[in-house]
Amino acid sequence: MSGITYVRGDATAPQGKGVKVIAHVCNDLGGWGKGFVVALSRRWPEPEAAYRRWHRERAGNDFALGAVQFVQVGPYLWVANMVGQRGMRTGSKGVPVRYAAIETALGAVAVRAGELGASVHMPRIGCGLAGGRWSRVEPIIEGRLTGEGVPVTVYDHD
């Protein structure tokens, strides 16, 4: 039995009370413009602007696979930009998703969620344009988040 709550709805409009973190996967190329990030950008400009700045200034910061950038978009709402995919296209090296990077990033999300007393909300991360399989991602979420007592809600868009 998974500790993850599954709901139909929009992960950019997380349900419930209290502080919330919306976690999603970004690529390591600085590209933002397809998939879930489009919905994020429609709602708030800050996550995209922060991600693009983080990538542009990567020579002097921690931007890399497995890194996370937390962007506050409301008094009780944060977006976690998690670098969890290498490149953007499926090619000779397989799909872009990097499960180990998602696992590392979710560890950092768990720490921040603990500090904030927050729940974590997400689409099926790594399984859209990144090409990942939910059967691989779900146990990572259970190990890094729900297994550490962090409430997680996964949203399947209508």
Buried (B, 14 or more C-beta within 10 A) or exposed (E): EEBBBEBEBBBBEBBEEEBBBBBBBBBBEBBBEEBBBEBBBEBBEBBBEBBEBBBEEBEEEEBEBBBBBBBBBEEBBBBBBBBBBBBBEEEEEEBBBBBEBBBBBBBBBBBBBEEBEBBBBBBBBBBBBBBBEEEEBBBBBBBBBBEBEBBBBBBEEE
